[in-house]
Amino acid sequence: MALLEVQGLTKSYQANVTVLQDIHFHAEAGEFLSIIGPSGAGKSTLLRCLNRLIEADAGDITFDKKNIRDLKRNELRKVRTDIGMVFQHYNLVPRLTVIENVLHGRFGYKSTLQGILGLFSEEEKERAFFLLKKLGIEEHAYKRCDQLSGGQQQRVGICRALIQNPKLILCDEPIASLDPHSSKVIMDYLKSITEEMGITCIVNLHQVDVAQSYSDRVIGLNSGKLVFEGSAVQLTQSFIRDVYGMDTKELITG
Ligand SMILES: Nc1ncnc2c1ncn2[C@@H]1O[C@H](COP(=O)(O)OP(=O)(O)OP(=O)(O)O)[C@@H](O)[C@H]1O
């Protein structure tokens, strides 16, 4: 069985305006899956429905054999420790240090009091340093996050997701605020996470060429409908036109 199975997912924010319509797809363990589509297609809504940051109206989301949409608050909290999230604007606490931000990824495992007091074990701290080293930013561990570049902050965001020991990482336009070099660094790290750690990554992207280079599979949304699902190789010009209604040349990042 796939790690994640989505069936018939539907979402409207307002009556008669369907943002996601009957979406079906799956993601295997260790797979790198991109979601592409024009602005407003529903990519962020879809990603956020997966961990119930946004509540879908209908459909099933089966993650690790559990139907996410049926879970009660405490069960959902537990399942969310298996699902990391990486955001376009990093969502770090700017005045806190890099290491403190990374350790925030352990909050899902703590009681409220432990969380407030910032009680972390030596093992958790060692793991945080290990991850910072892996992402090449251990020298910045004690700097405030607002002293880091965008690319470095995104690496902190990835470390914070990884310290959860997730099975799945959802990345909502992780490179949309970054220059081409930093974007490549982040995409390379995300790819290595799937390959070396076996963690599934689902990544919303605006750049078709990036999706094609990094993904095992791509899904394409247009106006809330799934209009493509297949391997990067199967994503031909004709399918790209179905997704965007235009030629790829306008979508290549260069
Ligand atoms: N909270 C909300 N309330 C009402 N409508 C919303 C809300 N969030 C998103 N929408 C609408 O839902 C549609 C899909 O938005 P969504 O952000 O999921 O698209 P997207 O593909 O991620 O777009 P982008 O690439 O520009 O980020 C858009 O028409 C948007 O205006």
The ligand as a Tripos MOL2 file, in Angstrom:
@<TRIPOS>MOLECULE
LIG
   31    33     1     0     0
SMALL
NO_CHARGES

@<TRIPOS>ATOM
      1 N1         -8.5630   31.1580    2.7160 N.pl3     1 LIG1
      2 C1         -9.1350   31.2930    1.5160 C.ar      1 LIG1
      3 N2        -10.3790   31.7870    1.3870 N.ar      1 LIG1
      4 C2        -10.9760   31.9120    0.1670 C.ar      1 LIG1
      5 N3        -10.3750   31.5440   -0.9880 N.ar      1 LIG1
      6 C3         -9.1160   31.0520   -0.9080 C.ar      1 LIG1
      7 C4         -8.4450   30.8900    0.3260 C.ar      1 LIG1
      8 N4         -7.2130   30.3590    0.0830 N.ar      1 LIG1
      9 C5         -7.1290   30.2000   -1.2420 C.ar      1 LIG1
     10 N5         -8.2610   30.6080   -1.8400 N.ar      1 LIG1
     11 C6         -8.5540   30.5520   -3.2900 C.3       1 LIG1
     12 O1         -8.4330   29.1980   -3.6760 O.3       1 LIG1
     13 C7         -7.8190   29.1050   -4.9620 C.3       1 LIG1
     14 C8         -6.5960   28.2250   -4.8730 C.3       1 LIG1
     15 O2         -5.6240   28.8530   -4.0500 O.3       1 LIG1
     16 P1         -4.2340   28.1650   -3.7250 P.3       1 LIG1
     17 O3         -3.4520   29.1160   -2.8670 O.co2     1 LIG1
     18 O4         -4.4750   26.8140   -3.2020 O.co2     1 LIG1
     19 O5         -3.5810   28.0610   -5.1840 O.3       1 LIG1
     20 P2         -2.0680   27.8620   -5.6160 P.3       1 LIG1
     21 O6         -2.0990   26.9810   -6.8040 O.co2     1 LIG1
     22 O7         -1.2570   27.4100   -4.4600 O.co2     1 LIG1
     23 O8         -1.6650   29.3370   -6.0440 O.3       1 LIG1
     24 P3         -0.2140   30.0700   -5.9940 P.3       1 LIG1
     25 O9          0.6600   29.2910   -6.9300 O.co2     1 LIG1
     26 O10        -0.5050   31.4470   -6.4930 O.co2     1 LIG1
     27 O11         0.2430   30.0290   -4.5740 O.co2     1 LIG1
     28 C9         -7.5220   30.5320   -5.4040 C.3       1 LIG1
     29 O12        -8.5660   30.9630   -6.2380 O.3       1 LIG1
     30 C10        -7.5240   31.3110   -4.1080 C.3       1 LIG1
     31 O13        -7.9150   32.6420   -4.3230 O.3       1 LIG1
@<TRIPOS>BOND
     1     1     2 1
     2     2     3 ar
     3     2     7 ar
     4     3     4 ar
     5     4     5 ar
     6     5     6 ar
     7     6     7 ar
     8     6    10 ar
     9     7     8 ar
    10     8     9 ar
    11     9    10 ar
    12    10    11 1
    13    11    12 1
    14    11    30 1
    15    12    13 1
    16    13    14 1
    17    13    28 1
    18    14    15 1
    19    15    16 1
    20    16    17 2
    21    16    18 1
    22    16    19 1
    23    19    20 1
    24    20    21 2
    25    20    22 1
    26    20    23 1
    27    23    24 1
    28    24    25 2
    29    24    26 1
    30    24    27 1
    31    28    29 1
    32    28    30 1
    33    30    31 1
@<TRIPOS>SUBSTRUCTURE
     1 LIG1         1 GROUP 0 **** ****
